[in-house]
Amino acid sequence: MTQLDMSKFKPIPGFDSLKWKQERQAKIYEETKNMTPEQRRERLRQVVERDEQRRAERERRIAAGDPTVPVFTMQ
């Protein structure tokens, strides 16, 4: 795996990545704080499965030439 050169990524004006990360972590904590370890594992499995399906659909649309799919590139 290669290390990304972060200088190639342009910042998004008005987006506070630290605030976003903290908010996301707090949301996940609230969703999982009363779950058993088994329930947390199942939740994680479902999240991974959902994300894999989304990624596959996005790749299918890109391969089909769908112009509405945002394609992110490094500058």
mmCIF file of the N, C-alpha and C atoms, coordinates in Angstrom:
data_MODEL
# 
_entry.id   MODEL 
# 
loop_
_atom_site.group_PDB 
_atom_site.id 
_atom_site.type_symbol 
_atom_site.label_atom_id 
_atom_site.label_alt_id 
_atom_site.label_comp_id 
_atom_site.label_asym_id 
_atom_site.label_entity_id 
_atom_site.label_seq_id 
_atom_site.pdbx_PDB_ins_code 
_atom_site.Cartn_x 
_atom_site.Cartn_y 
_atom_site.Cartn_z 
_atom_site.occupancy 
_atom_site.B_iso_or_equiv 
_atom_site.pdbx_formal_charge 
_atom_site.auth_seq_id 
_atom_site.auth_comp_id 
_atom_site.auth_asym_id 
_atom_site.auth_atom_id 
_atom_site.pdbx_PDB_model_num 
ATOM 1   N N  . MET A 1 1  ? 0.843   -1.170  0.000   1.00 0.00 ? 1  MET A N  1 
ATOM 2   C CA . MET A 1 1  ? 0.000   0.000   0.000   1.00 0.00 ? 1  MET A CA 1 
ATOM 3   C C  . MET A 1 1  ? 0.895   1.242   0.000   1.00 0.00 ? 1  MET A C  1 
ATOM 4   N N  . THR A 1 2  ? 0.489   2.233   -0.758  1.00 0.00 ? 2  THR A N  1 
ATOM 5   C CA . THR A 1 2  ? 1.271   3.461   -0.802  1.00 0.00 ? 2  THR A CA 1 
ATOM 6   C C  . THR A 1 2  ? 0.641   4.501   0.114   1.00 0.00 ? 2  THR A C  1 
ATOM 7   N N  . GLN A 1 3  ? 1.478   5.385   0.585   1.00 0.00 ? 3  GLN A N  1 
ATOM 8   C CA . GLN A 1 3  ? 0.992   6.456   1.448   1.00 0.00 ? 3  GLN A CA 1 
ATOM 9   C C  . GLN A 1 3  ? 0.460   7.580   0.567   1.00 0.00 ? 3  GLN A C  1 
ATOM 10  N N  . LEU A 1 4  ? -0.717  8.108   0.895   1.00 0.00 ? 4  LEU A N  1 
ATOM 11  C CA . LEU A 1 4  ? -1.303  9.184   0.115   1.00 0.00 ? 4  LEU A CA 1 
ATOM 12  C C  . LEU A 1 4  ? -0.579  10.494  0.392   1.00 0.00 ? 4  LEU A C  1 
ATOM 13  N N  . ASP A 1 5  ? -0.390  11.263  -0.654  1.00 0.00 ? 5  ASP A N  1 
ATOM 14  C CA . ASP A 1 5  ? 0.163   12.598  -0.516  1.00 0.00 ? 5  ASP A CA 1 
ATOM 15  C C  . ASP A 1 5  ? -1.010  13.541  -0.276  1.00 0.00 ? 5  ASP A C  1 
ATOM 16  N N  . MET A 1 6  ? -1.246  13.889  0.979   1.00 0.00 ? 6  MET A N  1 
ATOM 17  C CA . MET A 1 6  ? -2.415  14.679  1.331   1.00 0.00 ? 6  MET A CA 1 
ATOM 18  C C  . MET A 1 6  ? -2.413  16.074  0.710   1.00 0.00 ? 6  MET A C  1 
ATOM 19  N N  . SER A 1 7  ? -1.262  16.532  0.225   1.00 0.00 ? 7  SER A N  1 
ATOM 20  C CA . SER A 1 7  ? -1.225  17.846  -0.407  1.00 0.00 ? 7  SER A CA 1 
ATOM 21  C C  . SER A 1 7  ? -1.980  17.849  -1.736  1.00 0.00 ? 7  SER A C  1 
ATOM 22  N N  . LYS A 1 8  ? -2.311  16.679  -2.269  1.00 0.00 ? 8  LYS A N  1 
ATOM 23  C CA . LYS A 1 8  ? -3.050  16.594  -3.527  1.00 0.00 ? 8  LYS A CA 1 
ATOM 24  C C  . LYS A 1 8  ? -4.541  16.811  -3.330  1.00 0.00 ? 8  LYS A C  1 
ATOM 25  N N  . PHE A 1 9  ? -5.009  16.737  -2.095  1.00 0.00 ? 9  PHE A N  1 
ATOM 26  C CA . PHE A 1 9  ? -6.425  16.904  -1.816  1.00 0.00 ? 9  PHE A CA 1 
ATOM 27  C C  . PHE A 1 9  ? -6.715  18.343  -1.448  1.00 0.00 ? 9  PHE A C  1 
ATOM 28  N N  . LYS A 1 10 ? -7.705  18.918  -2.108  1.00 0.00 ? 10 LYS A N  1 
ATOM 29  C CA . LYS A 1 10 ? -8.091  20.285  -1.799  1.00 0.00 ? 10 LYS A CA 1 
ATOM 30  C C  . LYS A 1 10 ? -9.100  20.278  -0.656  1.00 0.00 ? 10 LYS A C  1 
ATOM 31  N N  . PRO A 1 11 ? -8.964  21.206  0.304   1.00 0.00 ? 11 PRO A N  1 
ATOM 32  C CA . PRO A 1 11 ? -9.931  21.261  1.405   1.00 0.00 ? 11 PRO A CA 1 
ATOM 33  C C  . PRO A 1 11 ? -11.304 21.685  0.892   1.00 0.00 ? 11 PRO A C  1 
ATOM 34  N N  . ILE A 1 12 ? -12.334 21.241  1.577   1.00 0.00 ? 12 ILE A N  1 
ATOM 35  C CA . ILE A 1 12 ? -13.699 21.622  1.239   1.00 0.00 ? 12 ILE A CA 1 
ATOM 36  C C  . ILE A 1 12 ? -14.042 22.839  2.096   1.00 0.00 ? 12 ILE A C  1 
ATOM 37  N N  . PRO A 1 13 ? -14.291 23.994  1.463   1.00 0.00 ? 13 PRO A N  1 
ATOM 38  C CA . PRO A 1 13 ? -14.588 25.201  2.242   1.00 0.00 ? 13 PRO A CA 1 
ATOM 39  C C  . PRO A 1 13 ? -15.762 24.989  3.186   1.00 0.00 ? 13 PRO A C  1 
ATOM 40  N N  . GLY A 1 14 ? -15.588 25.382  4.435   1.00 0.00 ? 14 GLY A N  1 
ATOM 41  C CA . GLY A 1 14 ? -16.646 25.304  5.427   1.00 0.00 ? 14 GLY A CA 1 
ATOM 42  C C  . GLY A 1 14 ? -16.829 23.936  6.067   1.00 0.00 ? 14 GLY A C  1 
ATOM 43  N N  . PHE A 1 15 ? -16.040 22.944  5.668   1.00 0.00 ? 15 PHE A N  1 
ATOM 44  C CA . PHE A 1 15 ? -16.182 21.603  6.229   1.00 0.00 ? 15 PHE A CA 1 
ATOM 45  C C  . PHE A 1 15 ? -15.153 21.402  7.324   1.00 0.00 ? 15 PHE A C  1 
ATOM 46  N N  . ASP A 1 16 ? -15.637 21.133  8.525   1.00 0.00 ? 16 ASP A N  1 
ATOM 47  C CA . ASP A 1 16 ? -14.767 20.907  9.680   1.00 0.00 ? 16 ASP A CA 1 
ATOM 48  C C  . ASP A 1 16 ? -14.664 19.401  9.897   1.00 0.00 ? 16 ASP A C  1 
ATOM 49  N N  . SER A 1 17 ? -13.586 18.802  9.443   1.00 0.00 ? 17 SER A N  1 
ATOM 50  C CA . SER A 1 17 ? -13.459 17.345  9.497   1.00 0.00 ? 17 SER A CA 1 
ATOM 51  C C  . SER A 1 17 ? -13.384 16.826  10.933  1.00 0.00 ? 17 SER A C  1 
ATOM 52  N N  . LEU A 1 18 ? -12.759 17.562  11.832  1.00 0.00 ? 18 LEU A N  1 
ATOM 53  C CA . LEU A 1 18 ? -12.683 17.116  13.222  1.00 0.00 ? 18 LEU A CA 1 
ATOM 54  C C  . LEU A 1 18 ? -14.067 17.119  13.859  1.00 0.00 ? 18 LEU A C  1 
ATOM 55  N N  . LYS A 1 19 ? -14.839 18.163  13.606  1.00 0.00 ? 19 LYS A N  1 
ATOM 56  C CA . LYS A 1 19 ? -16.200 18.232  14.132  1.00 0.00 ? 19 LYS A CA 1 
ATOM 57  C C  . LYS A 1 19 ? -17.035 17.081  13.566  1.00 0.00 ? 19 LYS A C  1 
ATOM 58  N N  . TRP A 1 20 ? -16.921 16.819  12.261  1.00 0.00 ? 20 TRP A N  1 
ATOM 59  C CA . TRP A 1 20 ? -17.654 15.728  11.618  1.00 0.00 ? 20 TRP A CA 1 
ATOM 60  C C  . TRP A 1 20 ? -17.298 14.394  12.263  1.00 0.00 ? 20 TRP A C  1 
ATOM 61  N N  . LYS A 1 21 ? -15.991 14.163  12.478  1.00 0.00 ? 21 LYS A N  1 
ATOM 62  C CA . LYS A 1 21 ? -15.525 12.905  13.083  1.00 0.00 ? 21 LYS A CA 1 
ATOM 63  C C  . LYS A 1 21 ? -16.103 12.739  14.487  1.00 0.00 ? 21 LYS A C  1 
ATOM 64  N N  . GLN A 1 22 ? -16.051 13.795  15.287  1.00 0.00 ? 22 GLN A N  1 
ATOM 65  C CA . GLN A 1 22 ? -16.559 13.724  16.655  1.00 0.00 ? 22 GLN A CA 1 
ATOM 66  C C  . GLN A 1 22 ? -18.067 13.477  16.685  1.00 0.00 ? 22 GLN A C  1 
ATOM 67  N N  . GLU A 1 23 ? -18.798 14.142  15.799  1.00 0.00 ? 23 GLU A N  1 
ATOM 68  C CA . GLU A 1 23 ? -20.240 13.948  15.735  1.00 0.00 ? 23 GLU A CA 1 
ATOM 69  C C  . GLU A 1 23 ? -20.575 12.514  15.319  1.00 0.00 ? 23 GLU A C  1 
ATOM 70  N N  . ARG A 1 24 ? -19.847 11.998  14.349  1.00 0.00 ? 24 ARG A N  1 
ATOM 71  C CA . ARG A 1 24 ? -20.066 10.632  13.862  1.00 0.00 ? 24 ARG A CA 1 
ATOM 72  C C  . ARG A 1 24 ? -19.773 9.616   14.971  1.00 0.00 ? 24 ARG A C  1 
ATOM 73  N N  . GLN A 1 25 ? -18.666 9.833   15.689  1.00 0.00 ? 25 GLN A N  1 
ATOM 74  C CA . GLN A 1 25 ? -18.318 8.929   16.784  1.00 0.00 ? 25 GLN A CA 1 
ATOM 75  C C  . GLN A 1 25 ? -19.385 8.951   17.875  1.00 0.00 ? 25 GLN A C  1 
ATOM 76  N N  . ALA A 1 26 ? -19.895 10.130  18.204  1.00 0.00 ? 26 ALA A N  1 
ATOM 77  C CA . ALA A 1 26 ? -20.935 10.246  19.234  1.00 0.00 ? 26 ALA A CA 1 
ATOM 78  C C  . ALA A 1 26 ? -22.207 9.530   18.787  1.00 0.00 ? 26 ALA A C  1 
ATOM 79  N N  . LYS A 1 27 ? -22.565 9.664   17.507  1.00 0.00 ? 27 LYS A N  1 
ATOM 80  C CA . LYS A 1 27 ? -23.757 8.993   16.987  1.00 0.00 ? 27 LYS A CA 1 
ATOM 81  C C  . LYS A 1 27 ? -23.601 7.474   17.073  1.00 0.00 ? 27 LYS A C  1 
ATOM 82  N N  . ILE A 1 28 ? -22.457 6.959   16.669  1.00 0.00 ? 28 ILE A N  1 
ATOM 83  C CA . ILE A 1 28 ? -22.210 5.515   16.726  1.00 0.00 ? 28 ILE A CA 1 
ATOM 84  C C  . ILE A 1 28 ? -22.235 5.035   18.174  1.00 0.00 ? 28 ILE A C  1 
ATOM 85  N N  . TYR A 1 29 ? -21.639 5.795   19.068  1.00 0.00 ? 29 TYR A N  1 
ATOM 86  C CA . TYR A 1 29 ? -21.642 5.421   20.488  1.00 0.00 ? 29 TYR A CA 1 
ATOM 87  C C  . TYR A 1 29 ? -23.078 5.303   21.003  1.00 0.00 ? 29 TYR A C  1 
ATOM 88  N N  . GLU A 1 30 ? -23.904 6.318   20.690  1.00 0.00 ? 30 GLU A N  1 
ATOM 89  C CA . GLU A 1 30 ? -25.290 6.301   21.163  1.00 0.00 ? 30 GLU A CA 1 
ATOM 90  C C  . GLU A 1 30 ? -26.051 5.108   20.588  1.00 0.00 ? 30 GLU A C  1 
ATOM 91  N N  . GLU A 1 31 ? -25.777 4.764   19.335  1.00 0.00 ? 31 GLU A N  1 
ATOM 92  C CA . GLU A 1 31 ? -26.463 3.639   18.698  1.00 0.00 ? 31 GLU A CA 1 
ATOM 93  C C  . GLU A 1 31 ? -26.038 2.292   19.273  1.00 0.00 ? 31 GLU A C  1 
ATOM 94  N N  . THR A 1 32 ? -24.837 2.213   19.800  1.00 0.00 ? 32 THR A N  1 
ATOM 95  C CA . THR A 1 32 ? -24.288 0.913   20.201  1.00 0.00 ? 32 THR A CA 1 
ATOM 96  C C  . THR A 1 32 ? -24.038 0.744   21.699  1.00 0.00 ? 32 THR A C  1 
ATOM 97  N N  . LYS A 1 33 ? -24.246 1.775   22.482  1.00 0.00 ? 33 LYS A N  1 
ATOM 98  C CA . LYS A 1 33 ? -23.835 1.712   23.894  1.00 0.00 ? 33 LYS A CA 1 
ATOM 99  C C  . LYS A 1 33 ? -24.535 0.618   24.699  1.00 0.00 ? 33 LYS A C  1 
ATOM 100 N N  . ASN A 1 34 ? -25.737 0.265   24.333  1.00 0.00 ? 34 ASN A N  1 
ATOM 101 C CA . ASN A 1 34 ? -26.463 -0.763  25.076  1.00 0.00 ? 34 ASN A CA 1 
ATOM 102 C C  . ASN A 1 34 ? -26.458 -2.124  24.389  1.00 0.00 ? 34 ASN A C  1 
ATOM 103 N N  . MET A 1 35 ? -25.658 -2.268  23.360  1.00 0.00 ? 35 MET A N  1 
ATOM 104 C CA . MET A 1 35 ? -25.603 -3.528  22.624  1.00 0.00 ? 35 MET A CA 1 
ATOM 105 C C  . MET A 1 35 ? -24.613 -4.496  23.257  1.00 0.00 ? 35 MET A C  1 
ATOM 106 N N  . THR A 1 36 ? -24.904 -5.762  23.109  1.00 0.00 ? 36 THR A N  1 
ATOM 107 C CA . THR A 1 36 ? -23.952 -6.789  23.522  1.00 0.00 ? 36 THR A CA 1 
ATOM 108 C C  . THR A 1 36 ? -22.843 -6.856  22.469  1.00 0.00 ? 36 THR A C  1 
ATOM 109 N N  . PRO A 1 37 ? -21.714 -7.480  22.800  1.00 0.00 ? 37 PRO A N  1 
ATOM 110 C CA . PRO A 1 37 ? -20.659 -7.636  21.791  1.00 0.00 ? 37 PRO A CA 1 
ATOM 111 C C  . PRO A 1 37 ? -21.171 -8.330  20.522  1.00 0.00 ? 37 PRO A C  1 
ATOM 112 N N  . GLU A 1 38 ? -22.044 -9.310  20.686  1.00 0.00 ? 38 GLU A N  1 
ATOM 113 C CA . GLU A 1 38 ? -22.596 -10.007 19.527  1.00 0.00 ? 38 GLU A CA 1 
ATOM 114 C C  . GLU A 1 38 ? -23.441 -9.071  18.664  1.00 0.00 ? 38 GLU A C  1 
ATOM 115 N N  . GLN A 1 39 ? -24.227 -8.224  19.300  1.00 0.00 ? 39 GLN A N  1 
ATOM 116 C CA . GLN A 1 39 ? -25.042 -7.262  18.554  1.00 0.00 ? 39 GLN A CA 1 
ATOM 117 C C  . GLN A 1 39 ? -24.174 -6.244  17.817  1.00 0.00 ? 39 GLN A C  1 
ATOM 118 N N  . ARG A 1 40 ? -23.079 -5.808  18.450  1.00 0.00 ? 40 ARG A N  1 
ATOM 119 C CA . ARG A 1 40 ? -22.167 -4.867  17.791  1.00 0.00 ? 40 ARG A CA 1 
ATOM 120 C C  . ARG A 1 40 ? -21.511 -5.513  16.578  1.00 0.00 ? 40 ARG A C  1 
ATOM 121 N N  . ARG A 1 41 ? -21.119 -6.792  16.724  1.00 0.00 ? 41 ARG A N  1 
ATOM 122 C CA . ARG A 1 41 ? -20.527 -7.497  15.576  1.00 0.00 ? 41 ARG A CA 1 
ATOM 123 C C  . ARG A 1 41 ? -21.526 -7.619  14.426  1.00 0.00 ? 41 ARG A C  1 
ATOM 124 N N  . GLU A 1 42 ? -22.772 -7.927  14.744  1.00 0.00 ? 42 GLU A N  1 
ATOM 125 C CA . GLU A 1 42 ? -23.804 -8.044  13.711  1.00 0.00 ? 42 GLU A CA 1 
ATOM 126 C C  . GLU A 1 42 ? -24.045 -6.697  13.037  1.00 0.00 ? 42 GLU A C  1 
ATOM 127 N N  . ARG A 1 43 ? -24.082 -5.632  13.834  1.00 0.00 ? 43 ARG A N  1 
ATOM 128 C CA . ARG A 1 43 ? -24.252 -4.291  13.268  1.00 0.00 ? 43 ARG A CA 1 
ATOM 129 C C  . ARG A 1 43 ? -23.104 -3.972  12.314  1.00 0.00 ? 43 ARG A C  1 
ATOM 130 N N  . LEU A 1 44 ? -21.888 -4.265  12.732  1.00 0.00 ? 44 LEU A N  1 
ATOM 131 C CA . LEU A 1 44 ? -20.730 -4.009  11.880  1.00 0.00 ? 44 LEU A CA 1 
ATOM 132 C C  . LEU A 1 44 ? -20.810 -4.827  10.589  1.00 0.00 ? 44 LEU A C  1 
ATOM 133 N N  . ARG A 1 45 ? -21.219 -6.094  10.700  1.00 0.00 ? 45 ARG A N  1 
ATOM 134 C CA . ARG A 1 45 ? -21.356 -6.935  9.518   1.00 0.00 ? 45 ARG A CA 1 
ATOM 135 C C  . ARG A 1 45 ? -22.369 -6.329  8.550   1.00 0.00 ? 45 ARG A C  1 
ATOM 136 N N  . GLN A 1 46 ? -23.480 -5.823  9.076   1.00 0.00 ? 46 GLN A N  1 
ATOM 137 C CA . GLN A 1 46 ? -24.506 -5.215  8.234   1.00 0.00 ? 46 GLN A CA 1 
ATOM 138 C C  . GLN A 1 46 ? -24.004 -3.937  7.570   1.00 0.00 ? 46 GLN A C  1 
ATOM 139 N N  . VAL A 1 47 ? -23.266 -3.125  8.309   1.00 0.00 ? 47 VAL A N  1 
ATOM 140 C CA . VAL A 1 47 ? -22.717 -1.887  7.754   1.00 0.00 ? 47 VAL A CA 1 
ATOM 141 C C  . VAL A 1 47 ? -21.737 -2.196  6.621   1.00 0.00 ? 47 VAL A C  1 
ATOM 142 N N  . VAL A 1 48 ? -20.867 -3.172  6.842   1.00 0.00 ? 48 VAL A N  1 
ATOM 143 C CA . VAL A 1 48 ? -19.894 -3.548  5.813   1.00 0.00 ? 48 VAL A CA 1 
ATOM 144 C C  . VAL A 1 48 ? -20.617 -4.070  4.576   1.00 0.00 ? 48 VAL A C  1 
ATOM 145 N N  . GLU A 1 49 ? -21.619 -4.914  4.772   1.00 0.00 ? 49 GLU A N  1 
ATOM 146 C CA . GLU A 1 49 ? -22.378 -5.461  3.643   1.00 0.00 ? 49 GLU A CA 1 
ATOM 147 C C  . GLU A 1 49 ? -23.065 -4.352  2.857   1.00 0.00 ? 49 GLU A C  1 
ATOM 148 N N  . ARG A 1 50 ? -23.693 -3.406  3.573   1.00 0.00 ? 50 ARG A N  1 
ATOM 149 C CA . ARG A 1 50 ? -24.363 -2.286  2.913   1.00 0.00 ? 50 ARG A CA 1 
ATOM 150 C C  . ARG A 1 50 ? -23.370 -1.446  2.114   1.00 0.00 ? 50 ARG A C  1 
ATOM 151 N N  . ASP A 1 51 ? -22.211 -1.169  2.710   1.00 0.00 ? 51 ASP A N  1 
ATOM 152 C CA . ASP A 1 51 ? -21.207 -0.358  2.024   1.00 0.00 ? 51 ASP A CA 1 
ATOM 153 C C  . ASP A 1 51 ? -20.646 -1.071  0.803   1.00 0.00 ? 51 ASP A C  1 
ATOM 154 N N  . GLU A 1 52 ? -20.472 -2.375  0.887   1.00 0.00 ? 52 GLU A N  1 
ATOM 155 C CA . GLU A 1 52 ? -20.002 -3.139  -0.274  1.00 0.00 ? 52 GLU A CA 1 
ATOM 156 C C  . GLU A 1 52 ? -21.023 -3.085  -1.409  1.00 0.00 ? 52 GLU A C  1 
ATOM 157 N N  . GLN A 1 53 ? -22.309 -3.168  -1.068  1.00 0.00 ? 53 GLN A N  1 
ATOM 158 C CA . GLN A 1 53 ? -23.359 -3.077  -2.089  1.00 0.00 ? 53 GLN A CA 1 
ATOM 159 C C  . GLN A 1 53 ? -23.373 -1.695  -2.730  1.00 0.00 ? 53 GLN A C  1 
ATOM 160 N N  . ARG A 1 54 ? -23.229 -0.659  -1.927  1.00 0.00 ? 54 ARG A N  1 
ATOM 161 C CA . ARG A 1 54 ? -23.190 0.710   -2.463  1.00 0.00 ? 54 ARG A CA 1 
ATOM 162 C C  . ARG A 1 54 ? -21.991 0.913   -3.379  1.00 0.00 ? 54 ARG A C  1 
ATOM 163 N N  . ARG A 1 55 ? -20.832 0.399   -2.956  1.00 0.00 ? 55 ARG A N  1 
ATOM 164 C CA . ARG A 1 55 ? -19.620 0.534   -3.763  1.00 0.00 ? 55 ARG A CA 1 
ATOM 165 C C  . ARG A 1 55 ? -19.777 -0.204  -5.096  1.00 0.00 ? 55 ARG A C  1 
ATOM 166 N N  . ALA A 1 56 ? -20.330 -1.401  -5.066  1.00 0.00 ? 56 ALA A N  1 
ATOM 167 C CA . ALA A 1 56 ? -20.530 -2.181  -6.287  1.00 0.00 ? 56 ALA A CA 1 
ATOM 168 C C  . ALA A 1 56 ? -21.484 -1.460  -7.232  1.00 0.00 ? 56 ALA A C  1 
ATOM 169 N N  . GLU A 1 57 ? -22.554 -0.897  -6.686  1.00 0.00 ? 57 GLU A N  1 
ATOM 170 C CA . GLU A 1 57 ? -23.511 -0.158  -7.519  1.00 0.00 ? 57 GLU A CA 1 
ATOM 171 C C  . GLU A 1 57 ? -22.857 1.079   -8.123  1.00 0.00 ? 57 GLU A C  1 
ATOM 172 N N  . ARG A 1 58 ? -22.066 1.781   -7.343  1.00 0.00 ? 58 ARG A N  1 
ATOM 173 C CA . ARG A 1 58 ? -21.374 2.972   -7.853  1.00 0.00 ? 58 ARG A CA 1 
ATOM 174 C C  . ARG A 1 58 ? -20.403 2.596   -8.966  1.00 0.00 ? 58 ARG A C  1 
ATOM 175 N N  . GLU A 1 59 ? -19.639 1.521   -8.764  1.00 0.00 ? 59 GLU A N  1 
ATOM 176 C CA . GLU A 1 59 ? -18.696 1.068   -9.792  1.00 0.00 ? 59 GLU A CA 1 
ATOM 177 C C  . GLU A 1 59 ? -19.435 0.634   -11.056 1.00 0.00 ? 59 GLU A C  1 
ATOM 178 N N  . ARG A 1 60 ? -20.599 -0.024  -10.898 1.00 0.00 ? 60 ARG A N  1 
ATOM 179 C CA . ARG A 1 60 ? -21.397 -0.436  -12.048 1.00 0.00 ? 60 ARG A CA 1 
ATOM 180 C C  . ARG A 1 60 ? -21.857 0.784   -12.841 1.00 0.00 ? 60 ARG A C  1 
ATOM 181 N N  . ARG A 1 61 ? -22.307 1.818   -12.128 1.00 0.00 ? 61 ARG A N  1 
ATOM 182 C CA . ARG A 1 61 ? -22.781 3.035   -12.797 1.00 0.00 ? 61 ARG A CA 1 
ATOM 183 C C  . ARG A 1 61 ? -21.645 3.764   -13.499 1.00 0.00 ? 61 ARG A C  1 
ATOM 184 N N  . ILE A 1 62 ? -20.465 3.797   -12.883 1.00 0.00 ? 62 ILE A N  1 
ATOM 185 C CA . ILE A 1 62 ? -19.314 4.441   -13.513 1.00 0.00 ? 62 ILE A CA 1 
ATOM 186 C C  . ILE A 1 62 ? -18.936 3.683   -14.784 1.00 0.00 ? 62 ILE A C  1 
ATOM 187 N N  . ALA A 1 63 ? -18.879 2.352   -14.696 1.00 0.00 ? 63 ALA A N  1 
ATOM 188 C CA . ALA A 1 63 ? -18.525 1.531   -15.854 1.00 0.00 ? 63 ALA A CA 1 
ATOM 189 C C  . ALA A 1 63 ? -19.534 1.705   -16.980 1.00 0.00 ? 63 ALA A C  1 
ATOM 190 N N  . ALA A 1 64 ? -20.798 1.960   -16.641 1.00 0.00 ? 64 ALA A N  1 
ATOM 191 C CA . ALA A 1 64 ? -21.836 2.147   -17.649 1.00 0.00 ? 64 ALA A CA 1 
ATOM 192 C C  . ALA A 1 64 ? -21.824 3.560   -18.226 1.00 0.00 ? 64 ALA A C  1 
ATOM 193 N N  . GLY A 1 65 ? -20.942 4.411   -17.692 1.00 0.00 ? 65 GLY A N  1 
ATOM 194 C CA . GLY A 1 65 ? -20.821 5.775   -18.199 1.00 0.00 ? 65 GLY A CA 1 
ATOM 195 C C  . GLY A 1 65 ? -21.856 6.738   -17.660 1.00 0.00 ? 65 GLY A C  1 
ATOM 196 N N  . ASP A 1 66 ? -22.431 6.439   -16.519 1.00 0.00 ? 66 ASP A N  1 
ATOM 197 C CA . ASP A 1 66 ? -23.437 7.310   -15.911 1.00 0.00 ? 66 ASP A CA 1 
ATOM 198 C C  . ASP A 1 66 ? -22.793 8.643   -15.530 1.00 0.00 ? 66 ASP A C  1 
ATOM 199 N N  . PRO A 1 67 ? -23.180 9.739   -16.188 1.00 0.00 ? 67 PRO A N  1 
ATOM 200 C CA . PRO A 1 67 ? -22.547 11.041  -15.912 1.00 0.00 ? 67 PRO A CA 1 
ATOM 201 C C  . PRO A 1 67 ? -22.977 11.670  -14.589 1.00 0.00 ? 67 PRO A C  1 
ATOM 202 N N  . THR A 1 68 ? -23.975 11.085  -13.924 1.00 0.00 ? 68 THR A N  1 
ATOM 203 C CA . THR A 1 68 ? -24.458 11.670  -12.666 1.00 0.00 ? 68 THR A CA 1 
ATOM 204 C C  . THR A 1 68 ? -23.681 11.172  -11.455 1.00 0.00 ? 68 THR A C  1 
ATOM 205 N N  . VAL A 1 69 ? -22.766 10.225  -11.667 1.00 0.00 ? 69 VAL A N  1 
ATOM 206 C CA . VAL A 1 69 ? -21.980 9.688   -10.547 1.00 0.00 ? 69 VAL A CA 1 
ATOM 207 C C  . VAL A 1 69 ? -20.763 10.589  -10.328 1.00 0.00 ? 69 VAL A C  1 
ATOM 208 N N  . PRO A 1 70 ? -20.643 11.195  -9.141  1.00 0.00 ? 70 PRO A N  1 
ATOM 209 C CA . PRO A 1 70 ? -19.457 12.023  -8.903  1.00 0.00 ? 70 PRO A CA 1 
ATOM 210 C C  . PRO A 1 70 ? -18.209 11.133  -8.834  1.00 0.00 ? 70 PRO A C  1 
ATOM 211 N N  . VAL A 1 71 ? -17.195 11.532  -9.563  1.00 0.00 ? 71 VAL A N  1 
ATOM 212 C CA . VAL A 1 71 ? -15.935 10.797  -9.563  1.00 0.00 ? 71 VAL A CA 1 
ATOM 213 C C  . VAL A 1 71 ? -14.896 11.711  -8.943  1.00 0.00 ? 71 VAL A C  1 
ATOM 214 N N  . PHE A 1 72 ? -14.300 11.249  -7.840  1.00 0.00 ? 72 PHE A N  1 
ATOM 215 C CA . PHE A 1 72 ? -13.336 12.045  -7.105  1.00 0.00 ? 72 PHE A CA 1 
ATOM 216 C C  . PHE A 1 72 ? -11.940 11.757  -7.629  1.00 0.00 ? 72 PHE A C  1 
ATOM 217 N N  . THR A 1 73 ? -11.212 12.807  -7.904  1.00 0.00 ? 73 THR A N  1 
ATOM 218 C CA . THR A 1 73 ? -9.846  12.651  -8.368  1.00 0.00 ? 73 THR A CA 1 
ATOM 219 C C  . THR A 1 73 ? -8.937  13.528  -7.531  1.00 0.00 ? 73 THR A C  1 
ATOM 220 N N  . MET A 1 74 ? -7.687  13.136  -7.441  1.00 0.00 ? 74 MET A N  1 
ATOM 221 C CA . MET A 1 74 ? -6.705  13.952  -6.736  1.00 0.00 ? 74 MET A CA 1 
ATOM 222 C C  . MET A 1 74 ? -6.191  15.017  -7.704  1.00 0.00 ? 74 MET A C  1 
ATOM 223 N N  . GLN A 1 75 ? -6.039  16.212  -7.208  1.00 0.00 ? 75 GLN A N  1 
ATOM 224 C CA . GLN A 1 75 ? -5.557  17.322  -8.038  1.00 0.00 ? 75 GLN A CA 1 
ATOM 225 C C  . GLN A 1 75 ? -4.058  17.399  -8.012  1.00 0.00 ? 75 GLN A C  1 
# 
